[in-house]
Amino acid sequence: MYGACAQKFTDGQKASSSKKAGKPEKALNFISKLYRVEKKAEGLNAESRHTLRQEEAKPILDEFKQWLEDQHVLLNGLLGKAIAYTIN
């Protein structure tokens, strides 16, 4: 579900010469939180899964979307492409 987005940010992370945590790591942290919600949703019926996602995943997604929109990066770079892909 979130795998393609995570892969694009991982590619950006690998291409970065910086050793400190930066934008790719921040994005991967958001994605990791979403995966944890999905792990909790395993085995739930559709209604319970929907409720869980609304209560836990939606706030993370809203914050992630705002963070993505606030980033100022080159659109043709790996990070810019990862951000554009995720927003779309």
Distance bins in CASP14 RR format, pairs under 12 A and 6 or more apart:
PFRMAT RR
TARGET T0000
AUTHOR 0000-0000-0000
RMODE 2
METHOD distances of the structure
MODEL  1
1 31 0 0 0 0 1 0 0 0 0 0 0
1 34 0 0 0 0 1 0 0 0 0 0 0
1 35 0 0 0 0 1 0 0 0 0 0 0
1 37 0 0 0 0 0 1 0 0 0 0 0
1 38 1 0 0 1 0 0 0 0 0 0 0
1 39 0 0 0 0 0 1 0 0 0 0 0
1 41 0 0 0 0 0 1 0 0 0 0 0
1 53 0 0 0 0 0 1 0 0 0 0 0
1 57 0 0 0 0 0 1 0 0 0 0 0
1 61 0 0 0 0 0 1 0 0 0 0 0
2 8 0 0 0 0 0 1 0 0 0 0 0
2 9 0 0 0 0 0 1 0 0 0 0 0
2 10 0 0 0 0 0 1 0 0 0 0 0
2 27 0 0 0 0 0 1 0 0 0 0 0
2 28 0 0 0 0 1 0 0 0 0 0 0
2 30 0 0 0 0 1 0 0 0 0 0 0
2 31 1 0 1 0 0 0 0 0 0 0 0
2 32 0 0 0 0 1 0 0 0 0 0 0
2 33 0 0 0 0 0 1 0 0 0 0 0
2 34 1 0 1 0 0 0 0 0 0 0 0
2 35 1 0 0 1 0 0 0 0 0 0 0
2 36 0 0 0 0 0 1 0 0 0 0 0
2 37 0 0 0 0 0 1 0 0 0 0 0
2 38 1 0 0 1 0 0 0 0 0 0 0
2 39 0 0 0 0 0 1 0 0 0 0 0
2 57 0 0 0 0 0 1 0 0 0 0 0
2 60 0 0 0 0 0 1 0 0 0 0 0
2 61 0 0 0 0 0 1 0 0 0 0 0
2 64 0 0 0 0 0 1 0 0 0 0 0
2 85 0 0 0 0 0 1 0 0 0 0 0
2 86 0 0 0 0 1 0 0 0 0 0 0
3 9 0 0 0 0 1 0 0 0 0 0 0
3 10 0 0 0 0 1 0 0 0 0 0 0
3 11 0 0 0 0 0 1 0 0 0 0 0
3 27 0 0 0 0 0 1 0 0 0 0 0
3 28 0 0 0 0 0 1 0 0 0 0 0
3 31 1 0 0 1 0 0 0 0 0 0 0
3 32 0 0 0 0 0 1 0 0 0 0 0
3 34 0 0 0 0 0 1 0 0 0 0 0
3 35 0 0 0 0 1 0 0 0 0 0 0
3 38 0 0 0 0 0 1 0 0 0 0 0
3 82 0 0 0 0 0 1 0 0 0 0 0
3 85 0 0 0 0 0 1 0 0 0 0 0
3 86 0 0 0 0 0 1 0 0 0 0 0
4 10 0 0 0 0 0 1 0 0 0 0 0
4 11 0 0 0 0 0 1 0 0 0 0 0
4 31 0 0 0 0 0 1 0 0 0 0 0
4 81 0 0 0 0 0 1 0 0 0 0 0
4 82 0 0 0 0 1 0 0 0 0 0 0
4 85 1 0 0 1 0 0 0 0 0 0 0
4 86 0 0 0 0 1 0 0 0 0 0 0
4 88 0 0 0 0 0 1 0 0 0 0 0
5 11 0 0 0 0 0 1 0 0 0 0 0
5 12 0 0 0 0 0 1 0 0 0 0 0
5 24 0 0 0 0 0 1 0 0 0 0 0
5 27 1 0 0 1 0 0 0 0 0 0 0
5 28 0 0 0 0 1 0 0 0 0 0 0
5 30 0 0 0 0 1 0 0 0 0 0 0
5 31 1 0 0 1 0 0 0 0 0 0 0
5 32 0 0 0 0 0 1 0 0 0 0 0
5 34 0 0 0 0 1 0 0 0 0 0 0
5 35 0 0 0 0 0 1 0 0 0 0 0
5 61 0 0 0 0 0 1 0 0 0 0 0
5 64 0 0 0 0 1 0 0 0 0 0 0
5 65 0 0 0 0 0 1 0 0 0 0 0
5 68 0 0 0 0 1 0 0 0 0 0 0
5 81 0 0 0 0 0 1 0 0 0 0 0
5 82 1 0 0 1 0 0 0 0 0 0 0
5 83 0 0 0 0 1 0 0 0 0 0 0
5 84 0 0 0 0 0 1 0 0 0 0 0
5 85 1 0 0 1 0 0 0 0 0 0 0
5 86 1 0 1 0 0 0 0 0 0 0 0
5 87 0 0 0 0 1 0 0 0 0 0 0
5 88 0 0 0 0 0 1 0 0 0 0 0
6 12 0 0 0 0 0 1 0 0 0 0 0
6 13 0 0 0 0 0 1 0 0 0 0 0
6 24 0 0 0 0 1 0 0 0 0 0 0
6 25 0 0 0 0 0 1 0 0 0 0 0
6 27 0 0 0 0 1 0 0 0 0 0 0
6 28 1 0 0 1 0 0 0 0 0 0 0
6 29 0 0 0 0 0 1 0 0 0 0 0
6 30 0 0 0 0 1 0 0 0 0 0 0
6 31 1 0 1 0 0 0 0 0 0 0 0
6 32 0 0 0 0 1 0 0 0 0 0 0
6 33 0 0 0 0 0 1 0 0 0 0 0
6 34 0 0 0 0 1 0 0 0 0 0 0
6 35 0 0 0 0 1 0 0 0 0 0 0
6 64 0 0 0 0 0 1 0 0 0 0 0
6 82 0 0 0 0 1 0 0 0 0 0 0
6 85 0 0 0 0 0 1 0 0 0 0 0
6 86 0 0 0 0 1 0 0 0 0 0 0
7 13 0 0 0 0 0 1 0 0 0 0 0
7 14 0 0 0 0 0 1 0 0 0 0 0
7 24 0 0 0 0 0 1 0 0 0 0 0
7 27 0 0 0 0 0 1 0 0 0 0 0
7 28 0 0 0 0 0 1 0 0 0 0 0
7 31 0 0 0 0 0 1 0 0 0 0 0
7 78 0 0 0 0 0 1 0 0 0 0 0
7 81 0 0 0 0 0 1 0 0 0 0 0
7 82 0 0 0 0 1 0 0 0 0 0 0
7 85 0 0 0 0 1 0 0 0 0 0 0
7 86 0 0 0 0 0 1 0 0 0 0 0
8 14 0 0 0 0 0 1 0 0 0 0 0
8 15 0 0 0 0 0 1 0 0 0 0 0
8 24 0 0 0 0 1 0 0 0 0 0 0
8 27 0 0 0 0 1 0 0 0 0 0 0
8 28 0 0 0 0 0 1 0 0 0 0 0
8 31 0 0 0 0 0 1 0 0 0 0 0
8 68 0 0 0 0 0 1 0 0 0 0 0
8 77 0 0 0 0 0 1 0 0 0 0 0
8 78 1 0 0 1 0 0 0 0 0 0 0
8 79 0 0 0 0 1 0 0 0 0 0 0
8 80 0 0 0 0 1 0 0 0 0 0 0
8 81 1 0 0 1 0 0 0 0 0 0 0
8 82 1 1 0 0 0 0 0 0 0 0 0
8 83 0 0 0 0 1 0 0 0 0 0 0
8 84 0 0 0 0 1 0 0 0 0 0 0
8 85 1 0 1 0 0 0 0 0 0 0 0
8 86 1 0 0 1 0 0 0 0 0 0 0
8 87 0 0 0 0 0 1 0 0 0 0 0
8 88 0 0 0 0 0 1 0 0 0 0 0
9 15 0 0 0 0 0 1 0 0 0 0 0
9 16 0 0 0 0 0 1 0 0 0 0 0
9 22 0 0 0 0 0 1 0 0 0 0 0
9 23 0 0 0 0 1 0 0 0 0 0 0
9 24 1 0 1 0 0 0 0 0 0 0 0
9 25 0 0 0 0 1 0 0 0 0 0 0
9 26 0 0 0 0 1 0 0 0 0 0 0
9 27 1 0 1 0 0 0 0 0 0 0 0
9 28 1 0 1 0 0 0 0 0 0 0 0
9 29 0 0 0 0 1 0 0 0 0 0 0
9 30 0 0 0 0 1 0 0 0 0 0 0
9 31 1 0 0 1 0 0 0 0 0 0 0
9 32 0 0 0 0 0 1 0 0 0 0 0
9 64 0 0 0 0 0 1 0 0 0 0 0
9 68 0 0 0 0 0 1 0 0 0 0 0
9 71 0 0 0 0 0 1 0 0 0 0 0
9 73 0 0 0 0 0 1 0 0 0 0 0
9 78 0 0 0 0 1 0 0 0 0 0 0
9 79 1 0 0 1 0 0 0 0 0 0 0
9 80 0 0 0 0 0 1 0 0 0 0 0
9 81 0 0 0 0 0 1 0 0 0 0 0
9 82 1 0 1 0 0 0 0 0 0 0 0
9 83 0 0 0 0 1 0 0 0 0 0 0
9 84 0 0 0 0 0 1 0 0 0 0 0
9 85 0 0 0 0 1 0 0 0 0 0 0
9 86 1 0 0 1 0 0 0 0 0 0 0
10 16 0 0 0 0 0 1 0 0 0 0 0
10 24 1 0 0 1 0 0 0 0 0 0 0
10 25 0 0 0 0 1 0 0 0 0 0 0
10 27 0 0 0 0 1 0 0 0 0 0 0
10 28 1 0 0 1 0 0 0 0 0 0 0
10 31 0 0 0 0 1 0 0 0 0 0 0
10 32 0 0 0 0 0 1 0 0 0 0 0
10 78 0 0 0 0 1 0 0 0 0 0 0
10 79 0 0 0 0 0 1 0 0 0 0 0
10 82 0 0 0 0 1 0 0 0 0 0 0
11 24 0 0 0 0 1 0 0 0 0 0 0
11 27 0 0 0 0 0 1 0 0 0 0 0
11 28 0 0 0 0 0 1 0 0 0 0 0
11 77 0 0 0 0 0 1 0 0 0 0 0
11 78 1 0 1 0 0 0 0 0 0 0 0
11 79 0 0 0 0 1 0 0 0 0 0 0
11 80 0 0 0 0 0 1 0 0 0 0 0
11 81 0 0 0 0 1 0 0 0 0 0 0
11 82 1 0 0 1 0 0 0 0 0 0 0
11 85 0 0 0 0 0 1 0 0 0 0 0
12 18 0 0 0 0 0 1 0 0 0 0 0
12 22 0 0 0 0 0 1 0 0 0 0 0
12 23 0 0 0 0 1 0 0 0 0 0 0
12 24 1 0 1 0 0 0 0 0 0 0 0
12 25 0 0 0 0 0 1 0 0 0 0 0
12 27 0 0 0 0 1 0 0 0 0 0 0
12 28 0 0 0 0 1 0 0 0 0 0 0
12 73 0 0 0 0 0 1 0 0 0 0 0
12 74 0 0 0 0 0 1 0 0 0 0 0
12 77 0 0 0 0 1 0 0 0 0 0 0
12 78 1 0 1 0 0 0 0 0 0 0 0
12 79 1 0 1 0 0 0 0 0 0 0 0
12 80 0 0 0 0 1 0 0 0 0 0 0
12 81 0 0 0 0 1 0 0 0 0 0 0
12 82 1 0 0 1 0 0 0 0 0 0 0
12 83 0 0 0 0 0 1 0 0 0 0 0
12 85 0 0 0 0 0 1 0 0 0 0 0
13 19 0 0 0 0 0 1 0 0 0 0 0
13 20 0 0 0 0 0 1 0 0 0 0 0
13 21 0 0 0 0 1 0 0 0 0 0 0
13 22 0 0 0 0 1 0 0 0 0 0 0
13 23 0 0 0 0 1 0 0 0 0 0 0
13 24 1 1 0 0 0 0 0 0 0 0 0
13 25 1 0 0 1 0 0 0 0 0 0 0
13 26 0 0 0 0 0 1 0 0 0 0 0
13 27 0 0 0 0 1 0 0 0 0 0 0
13 28 1 0 0 1 0 0 0 0 0 0 0
13 29 0 0 0 0 0 1 0 0 0 0 0
13 31 0 0 0 0 0 1 0 0 0 0 0
13 78 0 0 0 0 1 0 0 0 0 0 0
13 79 0 0 0 0 1 0 0 0 0 0 0
13 82 0 0 0 0 1 0 0 0 0 0 0
14 24 0 0 0 0 1 0 0 0 0 0 0
14 25 0 0 0 0 0 1 0 0 0 0 0
14 28 0 0 0 0 0 1 0 0 0 0 0
14 78 0 0 0 0 1 0 0 0 0 0 0
14 79 0 0 0 0 0 1 0 0 0 0 0
14 82 0 0 0 0 0 1 0 0 0 0 0
15 23 0 0 0 0 0 1 0 0 0 0 0
15 24 0 0 0 0 1 0 0 0 0 0 0
15 77 0 0 0 0 1 0 0 0 0 0 0
15 78 1 0 1 0 0 0 0 0 0 0 0
15 79 0 0 0 0 1 0 0 0 0 0 0
15 80 0 0 0 0 0 1 0 0 0 0 0
15 81 0 0 0 0 0 1 0 0 0 0 0
15 82 0 0 0 0 0 1 0 0 0 0 0
16 22 1 0 0 1 0 0 0 0 0 0 0
16 23 0 0 0 0 1 0 0 0 0 0 0
16 24 1 0 0 1 0 0 0 0 0 0 0
16 25 0 0 0 0 1 0 0 0 0 0 0
16 73 0 0 0 0 0 1 0 0 0 0 0
16 77 0 0 0 0 0 1 0 0 0 0 0
16 78 0 0 0 0 1 0 0 0 0 0 0
16 79 0 0 0 0 1 0 0 0 0 0 0
16 82 0 0 0 0 0 1 0 0 0 0 0
18 24 0 0 0 0 1 0 0 0 0 0 0
18 25 0 0 0 0 1 0 0 0 0 0 0
18 79 0 0 0 0 0 1 0 0 0 0 0
19 25 0 0 0 0 0 1 0 0 0 0 0
20 26 0 0 0 0 0 1 0 0 0 0 0
21 27 0 0 0 0 0 1 0 0 0 0 0
21 28 0 0 0 0 1 0 0 0 0 0 0
21 29 0 0 0 0 1 0 0 0 0 0 0
22 28 0 0 0 0 1 0 0 0 0 0 0
22 29 0 0 0 0 1 0 0 0 0 0 0
22 67 0 0 0 0 0 1 0 0 0 0 0
22 71 0 0 0 0 0 1 0 0 0 0 0
22 73 0 0 0 0 0 1 0 0 0 0 0
22 79 0 0 0 0 1 0 0 0 0 0 0
23 29 0 0 0 0 0 1 0 0 0 0 0
23 30 0 0 0 0 0 1 0 0 0 0 0
23 67 0 0 0 0 1 0 0 0 0 0 0
23 68 0 0 0 0 1 0 0 0 0 0 0
23 70 0 0 0 0 0 1 0 0 0 0 0
23 71 1 0 0 1 0 0 0 0 0 0 0
23 72 0 0 0 0 0 1 0 0 0 0 0
23 73 1 0 0 1 0 0 0 0 0 0 0
23 74 0 0 0 0 0 1 0 0 0 0 0
23 77 0 0 0 0 0 1 0 0 0 0 0
23 78 0 0 0 0 0 1 0 0 0 0 0
23 79 1 0 1 0 0 0 0 0 0 0 0
23 80 0 0 0 0 1 0 0 0 0 0 0
23 82 0 0 0 0 1 0 0 0 0 0 0
23 83 0 0 0 0 1 0 0 0 0 0 0
23 86 0 0 0 0 0 1 0 0 0 0 0
24 30 0 0 0 0 0 1 0 0 0 0 0
24 31 0 0 0 0 0 1 0 0 0 0 0
24 71 0 0 0 0 0 1 0 0 0 0 0
24 73 0 0 0 0 0 1 0 0 0 0 0
24 77 0 0 0 0 0 1 0 0 0 0 0
24 78 0 0 0 0 1 0 0 0 0 0 0
24 79 1 0 0 1 0 0 0 0 0 0 0
24 80 0 0 0 0 0 1 0 0 0 0 0
24 81 0 0 0 0 0 1 0 0 0 0 0
24 82 1 0 0 1 0 0 0 0 0 0 0
24 83 0 0 0 0 1 0 0 0 0 0 0
24 86 0 0 0 0 0 1 0 0 0 0 0
25 31 0 0 0 0 0 1 0 0 0 0 0
25 32 0 0 0 0 0 1 0 0 0 0 0
25 79 0 0 0 0 0 1 0 0 0 0 0
26 32 0 0 0 0 0 1 0 0 0 0 0
26 33 0 0 0 0 0 1 0 0 0 0 0
26 63 0 0 0 0 0 1 0 0 0 0 0
26 64 0 0 0 0 1 0 0 0 0 0 0
26 67 1 0 0 1 0 0 0 0 0 0 0
26 68 0 0 0 0 1 0 0 0 0 0 0
26 70 0 0 0 0 0 1 0 0 0 0 0
26 71 0 0 0 0 1 0 0 0 0 0 0
26 79 0 0 0 0 0 1 0 0 0 0 0
26 82 0 0 0 0 0 1 0 0 0 0 0
26 83 0 0 0 0 0 1 0 0 0 0 0
27 33 0 0 0 0 0 1 0 0 0 0 0
27 34 0 0 0 0 0 1 0 0 0 0 0
27 60 0 0 0 0 0 1 0 0 0 0 0
27 63 0 0 0 0 0 1 0 0 0 0 0
27 64 1 0 0 1 0 0 0 0 0 0 0
27 65 0 0 0 0 0 1 0 0 0 0 0
27 67 1 0 0 1 0 0 0 0 0 0 0
27 68 1 0 0 1 0 0 0 0 0 0 0
27 71 0 0 0 0 1 0 0 0 0 0 0
27 73 0 0 0 0 0 1 0 0 0 0 0
27 78 0 0 0 0 0 1 0 0 0 0 0
27 79 0 0 0 0 1 0 0 0 0 0 0
27 80 0 0 0 0 0 1 0 0 0 0 0
27 82 1 0 0 1 0 0 0 0 0 0 0
27 83 1 0 0 1 0 0 0 0 0 0 0
27 85 0 0 0 0 0 1 0 0 0 0 0
27 86 1 0 0 1 0 0 0 0 0 0 0
27 87 0 0 0 0 0 1 0 0 0 0 0
28 34 0 0 0 0 0 1 0 0 0 0 0
28 35 0 0 0 0 0 1 0 0 0 0 0
28 64 0 0 0 0 0 1 0 0 0 0 0
28 79 0 0 0 0 0 1 0 0 0 0 0
28 82 0 0 0 0 0 1 0 0 0 0 0
28 86 0 0 0 0 0 1 0 0 0 0 0
29 35 0 0 0 0 0 1 0 0 0 0 0
29 36 0 0 0 0 0 1 0 0 0 0 0
29 60 0 0 0 0 1 0 0 0 0 0 0
29 63 0 0 0 0 0 1 0 0 0 0 0
29 64 0 0 0 0 1 0 0 0 0 0 0
29 67 0 0 0 0 0 1 0 0 0 0 0
30 36 0 0 0 0 0 1 0 0 0 0 0
30 37 0 0 0 0 0 1 0 0 0 0 0
30 57 0 0 0 0 0 1 0 0 0 0 0
30 59 0 0 0 0 0 1 0 0 0 0 0
30 60 1 0 0 1 0 0 0 0 0 0 0
30 61 0 0 0 0 1 0 0 0 0 0 0
30 62 0 0 0 0 0 1 0 0 0 0 0
30 63 1 0 0 1 0 0 0 0 0 0 0
30 64 1 0 1 0 0 0 0 0 0 0 0
30 65 0 0 0 0 1 0 0 0 0 0 0
30 66 0 0 0 0 0 1 0 0 0 0 0
30 67 1 0 0 1 0 0 0 0 0 0 0
30 68 0 0 0 0 1 0 0 0 0 0 0
30 83 0 0 0 0 0 1 0 0 0 0 0
30 86 0 0 0 0 1 0 0 0 0 0 0
31 37 0 0 0 0 0 1 0 0 0 0 0
31 38 0 0 0 0 0 1 0 0 0 0 0
31 57 0 0 0 0 0 1 0 0 0 0 0
31 60 0 0 0 0 1 0 0 0 0 0 0
31 61 0 0 0 0 0 1 0 0 0 0 0
31 64 1 0 0 1 0 0 0 0 0 0 0
31 67 0 0 0 0 0 1 0 0 0 0 0
31 68 0 0 0 0 0 1 0 0 0 0 0
31 82 0 0 0 0 0 1 0 0 0 0 0
31 86 0 0 0 0 1 0 0 0 0 0 0
32 38 0 0 0 0 0 1 0 0 0 0 0
32 39 0 0 0 0 0 1 0 0 0 0 0
32 60 0 0 0 0 1 0 0 0 0 0 0
32 64 0 0 0 0 0 1 0 0 0 0 0
33 39 0 0 0 0 0 1 0 0 0 0 0
33 40 0 0 0 0 0 1 0 0 0 0 0
33 56 0 0 0 0 1 0 0 0 0 0 0
33 57 0 0 0 0 1 0 0 0 0 0 0
33 58 0 0 0 0 0 1 0 0 0 0 0
33 59 0 0 0 0 1 0 0 0 0 0 0
33 60 1 0 1 0 0 0 0 0 0 0 0
33 61 0 0 0 0 1 0 0 0 0 0 0
33 63 0 0 0 0 1 0 0 0 0 0 0
33 64 0 0 0 0 1 0 0 0 0 0 0
34 40 0 0 0 0 0 1 0 0 0 0 0
34 41 0 0 0 0 0 1 0 0 0 0 0
34 52 0 0 0 0 0 1 0 0 0 0 0
34 53 0 0 0 0 1 0 0 0 0 0 0
34 56 0 0 0 0 1 0 0 0 0 0 0
34 57 1 0 1 0 0 0 0 0 0 0 0
34 58 0 0 0 0 0 1 0 0 0 0 0
34 59 0 0 0 0 0 1 0 0 0 0 0
34 60 1 0 1 0 0 0 0 0 0 0 0
34 61 1 0 0 1 0 0 0 0 0 0 0
34 62 0 0 0 0 0 1 0 0 0 0 0
34 63 0 0 0 0 0 1 0 0 0 0 0
34 64 1 0 0 1 0 0 0 0 0 0 0
34 65 0 0 0 0 0 1 0 0 0 0 0
34 86 0 0 0 0 0 1 0 0 0 0 0
35 41 0 0 0 0 0 1 0 0 0 0 0
35 42 0 0 0 0 0 1 0 0 0 0 0
35 56 0 0 0 0 0 1 0 0 0 0 0
35 57 0 0 0 0 1 0 0 0 0 0 0
35 60 0 0 0 0 0 1 0 0 0 0 0
36 42 0 0 0 0 0 1 0 0 0 0 0
36 52 0 0 0 0 0 1 0 0 0 0 0
36 56 0 0 0 0 1 0 0 0 0 0 0
36 57 0 0 0 0 1 0 0 0 0 0 0
36 60 0 0 0 0 1 0 0 0 0 0 0
37 44 0 0 0 0 0 1 0 0 0 0 0
37 49 0 0 0 0 1 0 0 0 0 0 0
37 50 0 0 0 0 0 1 0 0 0 0 0
37 51 0 0 0 0 0 1 0 0 0 0 0
37 52 1 0 0 1 0 0 0 0 0 0 0
37 53 1 0 0 1 0 0 0 0 0 0 0
37 54 0 0 0 0 0 1 0 0 0 0 0
37 55 0 0 0 0 1 0 0 0 0 0 0
37 56 1 0 1 0 0 0 0 0 0 0 0
37 57 1 0 1 0 0 0 0 0 0 0 0
37 58 0 0 0 0 1 0 0 0 0 0 0
37 59 0 0 0 0 0 1 0 0 0 0 0
37 60 1 0 0 1 0 0 0 0 0 0 0
37 61 0 0 0 0 1 0 0 0 0 0 0
38 44 0 0 0 0 0 1 0 0 0 0 0
38 49 0 0 0 0 1 0 0 0 0 0 0
38 52 0 0 0 0 1 0 0 0 0 0 0
38 53 0 0 0 0 1 0 0 0 0 0 0
38 56 0 0 0 0 1 0 0 0 0 0 0
38 57 1 0 0 1 0 0 0 0 0 0 0
38 60 0 0 0 0 0 1 0 0 0 0 0
38 61 0 0 0 0 0 1 0 0 0 0 0
39 49 0 0 0 0 0 1 0 0 0 0 0
39 52 0 0 0 0 0 1 0 0 0 0 0
39 56 0 0 0 0 0 1 0 0 0 0 0
39 57 0 0 0 0 0 1 0 0 0 0 0
40 48 0 0 0 0 0 1 0 0 0 0 0
40 49 0 0 0 0 1 0 0 0 0 0 0
40 51 0 0 0 0 0 1 0 0 0 0 0
40 52 1 0 0 1 0 0 0 0 0 0 0
40 53 0 0 0 0 1 0 0 0 0 0 0
40 55 0 0 0 0 0 1 0 0 0 0 0
40 56 1 0 0 1 0 0 0 0 0 0 0
40 57 0 0 0 0 1 0 0 0 0 0 0
41 47 0 0 0 0 0 1 0 0 0 0 0
41 48 1 0 0 1 0 0 0 0 0 0 0
41 49 1 0 1 0 0 0 0 0 0 0 0
41 50 0 0 0 0 1 0 0 0 0 0 0
41 51 0 0 0 0 1 0 0 0 0 0 0
41 52 1 0 1 0 0 0 0 0 0 0 0
41 53 1 0 0 1 0 0 0 0 0 0 0
41 54 0 0 0 0 0 1 0 0 0 0 0
41 55 0 0 0 0 0 1 0 0 0 0 0
41 56 0 0 0 0 1 0 0 0 0 0 0
41 57 0 0 0 0 1 0 0 0 0 0 0
42 48 0 0 0 0 0 1 0 0 0 0 0
42 49 0 0 0 0 1 0 0 0 0 0 0
42 52 0 0 0 0 0 1 0 0 0 0 0
43 49 1 0 0 1 0 0 0 0 0 0 0
43 52 0 0 0 0 0 1 0 0 0 0 0
44 50 0 0 0 0 1 0 0 0 0 0 0
44 51 0 0 0 0 1 0 0 0 0 0 0
44 52 1 0 0 1 0 0 0 0 0 0 0
44 53 0 0 0 0 1 0 0 0 0 0 0
44 56 0 0 0 0 0 1 0 0 0 0 0
45 51 0 0 0 0 1 0 0 0 0 0 0
45 52 0 0 0 0 0 1 0 0 0 0 0
46 52 0 0 0 0 0 1 0 0 0 0 0
46 53 0 0 0 0 0 1 0 0 0 0 0
47 53 0 0 0 0 0 1 0 0 0 0 0
47 54 0 0 0 0 0 1 0 0 0 0 0
48 54 0 0 0 0 0 1 0 0 0 0 0
48 55 0 0 0 0 0 1 0 0 0 0 0
48 56 0 0 0 0 0 1 0 0 0 0 0
49 55 0 0 0 0 0 1 0 0 0 0 0
49 56 0 0 0 0 0 1 0 0 0 0 0
49 57 0 0 0 0 1 0 0 0 0 0 0
50 56 0 0 0 0 0 1 0 0 0 0 0
50 57 0 0 0 0 0 1 0 0 0 0 0
50 58 0 0 0 0 0 1 0 0 0 0 0
51 57 0 0 0 0 0 1 0 0 0 0 0
51 58 0 0 0 0 0 1 0 0 0 0 0
52 58 0 0 0 0 0 1 0 0 0 0 0
52 60 0 0 0 0 0 1 0 0 0 0 0
53 59 0 0 0 0 0 1 0 0 0 0 0
53 60 0 0 0 0 1 0 0 0 0 0 0
53 61 0 0 0 0 1 0 0 0 0 0 0
54 60 0 0 0 0 0 1 0 0 0 0 0
54 61 0 0 0 0 0 1 0 0 0 0 0
54 62 0 0 0 0 0 1 0 0 0 0 0
55 61 0 0 0 0 0 1 0 0 0 0 0
56 62 0 0 0 0 0 1 0 0 0 0 0
56 63 0 0 0 0 0 1 0 0 0 0 0
57 63 0 0 0 0 0 1 0 0 0 0 0
57 64 0 0 0 0 1 0 0 0 0 0 0
58 64 0 0 0 0 0 1 0 0 0 0 0
58 65 0 0 0 0 0 1 0 0 0 0 0
59 65 0 0 0 0 0 1 0 0 0 0 0
59 66 0 0 0 0 0 1 0 0 0 0 0
60 66 0 0 0 0 0 1 0 0 0 0 0
60 67 0 0 0 0 0 1 0 0 0 0 0
61 67 0 0 0 0 0 1 0 0 0 0 0
61 68 0 0 0 0 0 1 0 0 0 0 0
61 86 0 0 0 0 0 1 0 0 0 0 0
61 87 0 0 0 0 0 1 0 0 0 0 0
62 68 0 0 0 0 0 1 0 0 0 0 0
62 69 0 0 0 0 0 1 0 0 0 0 0
63 69 0 0 0 0 0 1 0 0 0 0 0
63 70 0 0 0 0 0 1 0 0 0 0 0
64 70 0 0 0 0 0 1 0 0 0 0 0
64 71 0 0 0 0 0 1 0 0 0 0 0
64 83 0 0 0 0 0 1 0 0 0 0 0
64 86 1 0 0 1 0 0 0 0 0 0 0
64 87 0 0 0 0 1 0 0 0 0 0 0
65 71 0 0 0 0 0 1 0 0 0 0 0
65 83 0 0 0 0 0 1 0 0 0 0 0
65 86 0 0 0 0 1 0 0 0 0 0 0
65 87 1 0 0 1 0 0 0 0 0 0 0
65 88 0 0 0 0 0 1 0 0 0 0 0
66 87 0 0 0 0 0 1 0 0 0 0 0
67 83 0 0 0 0 1 0 0 0 0 0 0
67 86 0 0 0 0 0 1 0 0 0 0 0
67 87 0 0 0 0 0 1 0 0 0 0 0
68 79 0 0 0 0 0 1 0 0 0 0 0
68 80 0 0 0 0 1 0 0 0 0 0 0
68 82 0 0 0 0 1 0 0 0 0 0 0
68 83 1 0 1 0 0 0 0 0 0 0 0
68 84 0 0 0 0 1 0 0 0 0 0 0
68 85 0 0 0 0 0 1 0 0 0 0 0
68 86 1 0 1 0 0 0 0 0 0 0 0
68 87 1 0 1 0 0 0 0 0 0 0 0
68 88 0 0 0 0 0 1 0 0 0 0 0
69 83 0 0 0 0 1 0 0 0 0 0 0
69 84 0 0 0 0 0 1 0 0 0 0 0
69 86 0 0 0 0 0 1 0 0 0 0 0
69 87 1 0 0 1 0 0 0 0 0 0 0
70 83 0 0 0 0 0 1 0 0 0 0 0
70 87 0 0 0 0 0 1 0 0 0 0 0
71 77 0 0 0 0 0 1 0 0 0 0 0
71 79 1 0 0 1 0 0 0 0 0 0 0
71 80 1 0 0 1 0 0 0 0 0 0 0
71 82 0 0 0 0 1 0 0 0 0 0 0
71 83 1 0 1 0 0 0 0 0 0 0 0
71 84 0 0 0 0 0 1 0 0 0 0 0
71 86 0 0 0 0 0 1 0 0 0 0 0
71 87 0 0 0 0 1 0 0 0 0 0 0
72 79 0 0 0 0 0 1 0 0 0 0 0
72 80 0 0 0 0 1 0 0 0 0 0 0
72 83 0 0 0 0 0 1 0 0 0 0 0
73 79 1 0 1 0 0 0 0 0 0 0 0
73 80 1 0 1 0 0 0 0 0 0 0 0
73 81 0 0 0 0 1 0 0 0 0 0 0
73 82 0 0 0 0 1 0 0 0 0 0 0
73 83 1 0 0 1 0 0 0 0 0 0 0
73 84 0 0 0 0 1 0 0 0 0 0 0
74 80 1 0 0 1 0 0 0 0 0 0 0
74 81 0 0 0 0 1 0 0 0 0 0 0
74 82 0 0 0 0 0 1 0 0 0 0 0
74 83 0 0 0 0 0 1 0 0 0 0 0
74 84 0 0 0 0 0 1 0 0 0 0 0
75 81 1 0 0 1 0 0 0 0 0 0 0
75 82 0 0 0 0 0 1 0 0 0 0 0
75 83 0 0 0 0 1 0 0 0 0 0 0
75 84 1 0 0 1 0 0 0 0 0 0 0
75 85 0 0 0 0 0 1 0 0 0 0 0
75 87 0 0 0 0 0 1 0 0 0 0 0
76 82 0 0 0 0 0 1 0 0 0 0 0
76 83 0 0 0 0 0 1 0 0 0 0 0
76 84 0 0 0 0 1 0 0 0 0 0 0
77 83 0 0 0 0 1 0 0 0 0 0 0
77 84 0 0 0 0 1 0 0 0 0 0 0
77 85 0 0 0 0 0 1 0 0 0 0 0
78 84 0 0 0 0 0 1 0 0 0 0 0
78 85 0 0 0 0 0 1 0 0 0 0 0
79 85 0 0 0 0 0 1 0 0 0 0 0
79 86 0 0 0 0 0 1 0 0 0 0 0
80 86 0 0 0 0 1 0 0 0 0 0 0
80 87 0 0 0 0 1 0 0 0 0 0 0
80 88 0 0 0 0 0 1 0 0 0 0 0
81 87 0 0 0 0 0 1 0 0 0 0 0
81 88 0 0 0 0 0 1 0 0 0 0 0
82 88 0 0 0 0 0 1 0 0 0 0 0
END
